[in-house]
Amino acid sequence: MSQSDTETLRQQLLASDEHFAALAAEHAGYEERLAELRAVTYPTVDEEVEEKTLKKKKLALKDEMEVIFRRHREGSGG
């Protein structure tokens, strides 16, 4: 599957699969918050814990999205 095919399927899933779209939105929200936390020069202990927690949650979402993506890719003969 080419890069453009991959992106096309991703866009189709975002538009047609509510669960995938919700996961992607949550993933993007975590990324935004992580960017905010990385910009803090001297993070508090709570901010460091939050960053580690968000990274784990973000990775779990990415894994779940990948399962959905692969299922659709394989189902479409990819």
C-alpha positions as CSV (number, residue, x, y, z in Angstrom):
1,M,0.0,0.0,0.0
2,S,1.5,3.3,-1.1
3,Q,1.7,6.4,1.1
4,S,-1.1,8.1,-0.7
5,D,-3.3,4.9,-0.4
6,T,-2.6,4.8,3.3
7,E,-3.6,8.5,3.7
8,T,-6.7,8.0,1.5
9,L,-7.8,5.0,3.7
10,R,-7.1,7.1,6.9
11,Q,-9.2,9.9,5.6
12,Q,-12.0,7.5,4.7
13,L,-11.9,6.0,8.1
14,L,-12.0,9.5,9.7
15,A,-15.1,10.2,7.7
16,S,-16.9,6.9,7.9
17,D,-15.9,5.2,11.2
18,E,-17.1,7.1,14.2
19,H,-15.0,5.1,16.6
20,F,-11.8,5.7,14.6
21,A,-12.6,9.4,14.3
22,A,-13.1,9.6,18.1
23,L,-9.8,7.9,18.7
24,A,-8.0,10.2,16.3
25,A,-9.5,13.3,17.9
26,E,-8.5,12.1,21.4
27,H,-5.0,11.2,20.1
28,A,-4.7,14.8,18.7
29,G,-5.9,16.3,21.9
30,Y,-3.2,14.3,23.8
31,E,-0.6,15.5,21.3
32,E,-1.7,19.1,21.9
33,R,-1.4,18.8,25.6
34,L,2.0,17.1,25.3
35,A,3.2,20.0,23.2
36,E,2.1,22.4,26.0
37,L,3.9,20.3,28.6
38,R,7.1,20.1,26.5
39,A,7.1,23.9,26.3
40,V,7.3,24.2,30.1
41,T,10.9,25.0,31.1
42,Y,10.7,23.7,34.7
43,P,7.8,21.2,34.9
44,T,6.3,20.3,38.2
45,V,6.2,16.7,39.4
46,D,2.5,16.6,38.5
47,E,3.3,17.9,35.0
48,E,6.0,15.2,34.5
49,V,3.6,12.5,35.7
50,E,0.9,13.9,33.4
51,E,3.3,13.9,30.4
52,K,4.2,10.2,31.1
53,T,0.6,9.2,31.5
54,L,-0.5,11.0,28.3
55,K,2.3,9.4,26.3
56,K,1.1,6.0,27.4
57,K,-2.5,6.8,26.6
58,K,-1.6,8.3,23.3
59,L,0.4,5.1,22.4
60,A,-2.6,2.9,23.4
61,L,-4.9,5.0,21.1
62,K,-2.4,4.7,18.3
63,D,-2.3,0.9,18.7
64,E,-6.1,0.7,18.7
65,M,-6.3,2.9,15.6
66,E,-3.7,0.7,13.9
67,V,-5.9,-2.4,14.5
68,I,-8.9,-0.7,12.9
69,F,-6.7,0.5,10.1
70,R,-5.3,-2.9,9.3
71,R,-8.7,-4.5,9.5
72,H,-10.0,-2.1,6.9
73,R,-6.9,-2.3,4.7
74,E,-7.0,-6.1,4.7
75,G,-10.8,-6.1,4.1
76,S,-10.3,-4.0,1.0
77,G,-7.8,-6.4,-0.5
78,G,-4.8,-4.3,0.5
